[in-house]
Amino acid sequence: MSQEQLKTFKVINSFIDKSITRQQAAELLGLSTRQITRLKKRLLSSGAHSLIHKNTGRKPAHAVSDETKEAVLKIYSRLELSGVNFLHFKDILLADFGISLSYSALSSILKNAGFESPKKEKNPAPYPPPKTGTPSRATDPD
């Protein structure tokens, strides 16, 4: 159980033991009084494990598999792909290797592995030289 679930368990048990009111339990957990009643009923019928979220420990159905992540990292580590930005690499993955990923998924995989997308280097425009011989208004005594 997580700390949040343990806190919920303790507060609902205090409510069941009548050491706190329903309103106090609702305020402690940041829930409505109706939700407190629902949690109490669930705790009494199914026990403490009923407070654990049912998706705990499950991987999302749309998550990128570990094999795909490893393949992407292995391909990106190649010397000939060292200067390729993430968007271009996404197109290369699809065209040459048949791996289809969203840009955000690909970016997340590569950034978590410590890679940065190369940026185009721009030459900064020099500032124009200051004008000489013309008095500025701030120093004009008028």
Beta strands, then each sheet from edge to edge (+ up, - down):
end
